[in-house]
Amino acid sequence: MSAAENKETIRRIYAALETGDRAVFGDSVHPDYVWRFPGHSDWSRRFEGQESIRRDLLAPLFNLFADTYTARAINLIAEGDQVVAEVRGSVLTKTGQRYDNEYCFIFRFRDGKIAEVVEYCDTDLEVRVLGPYDAAVAAYRAPS
């Protein structure tokens, strides 16, 4: 796919995420895609494969939220097999705190699907509002 087609995929993903619809993203990733959080935050790590990303990242993360997470693309830049997205996310957590983070995502495409996501964000806000990664996983996996 061309850079313009990749950019259009990301535009469609964020158009859906503005209303909380995550299905377009799910349909746009390779089964073996990678999601990386660079840096030295408690959440900094690498997740590999669609099933692991759902189980070990997205499910524990979304379990912290009291309402629907929405995100809006502010700026998209595409070149070659990569699209860079400046994004604003918004959600209320179950603890009553706002988790309104600002992101820079780098999406790398392979065969028309997202093969890698690199996420940069306000890590101070991330840890302060979401708490430690291990605690989020433990809360998600705890019996109800």
N, C-alpha and C positions, 0 to 999 in steps of 0.2 A: 504494500500500500504506500501511497505517497504521504509526504509530510502533511499536506492539506487534508487527506482522508483521516490520518491519525488525529489531527487536531479536531476534526469534526466528531470523531468518536468521543473524545474528551469533552467537547462542548455538549454533546447529547447526554453524557453521564451526569454532568453538573446541572443541566436543565432538569433532569429527573431528580437529582438530589436536592434541588431547591424546594421540592415538595416532599422530600423524605423517601423517594422511591430509589431503593438500592438495587433493583433488579437489572437495570441497564448496565451498571458496573459489573455485576456478577456474570452477565452474558458476554462481557467484553474482555475477560481475562483467560489466559491459558490455564489449563489444569495444574501446570507445574510452575506458575508464576511465583515471584519472590517479592516480599515486602520488607524493606530495610528502613530502620530508624538509626541513622548515623549519630555519632556523638557519644556522650557519657552520661546521659540521663538514665534513670532507673528503667525507663521504657525502651532504651536503646538496645536493639537486638535485630536479628534477621529471622524472618519466618519464610518457610519454603513450602510451596504446594497449596492448592486451593483448600483442601480439607484442613490442613494444619493452620492456615491463616484464619479460616472460619472458627475453628475450635479454640485456638490458642491466642488469638488476637481479637477478632471482631466480636465473638460471643461474649467474652469477659468484658470488653470495652462497652458494648451496647447494653450490657446488664447494669452498668453504672448509671444509665440515663433514665430520667423520669418521663421524658416525652420523646418525640421524634427528632432525631438528629437531621439537620438540614445543612447544606453547604452550597456556596455560590462561587463560581469562577469569576475573578476580577479581571484576569489577564491570561491569555494563552499564547505561547510562542512555540512554533514547531520547526524543527530542522531534522532532516534525515529520518531516523527511526525513533526520535525522541520528541516529546511534548512537555513543556514546562508550564505548570499551572499555578498561578497565584490564587489562593482560595481563602474564603472566610467561612468558618463553620460555626454553628450555633446549636446549643442544647442546654437544657436544665438537667442537673444531676439529681439523683435520689436524695442527696444530702442538702438539696436546695440551693446549691451553688451554680452559677452560670459557667459553662465551659464553652466560651466563645473564642476559639483559637484562630490564629492566622497561620497559613501554611504556604510552603512552596513545595509542590510535588514535581518530581521528574518521572515521567512515564516512558518506558522503553518498550517498543513494539517489536513483535516477531510474527510474521505471517498474518498480519491484520488484527492481532490480539495483544493485549498488554502482557508483557513477559516479566516486567520488573516495575515496582513502585519504590521510589526513594522519597521519604517524607521528612521534611524539615518543618519544625514548628516552634512555638514558644514553650520550651521544655520546663521552664519555671512554672508556668501556668499548668502545664500537663501534670506535673508531680504534685503541686500544691492542691489542685482541685480533684484530680483523679486518684491521687495516692500512689503508693508503690505498685508496680506491675504485679508482683507476686500476690499481693493482697487482693487485687482485682480478680486474678485467676482463682484464688482460694474462695472468694465470695461467690463467684459464679458456680464453682464445683461443689459448694457446700450443700448438703441435703436441705430441702425446704421444710 
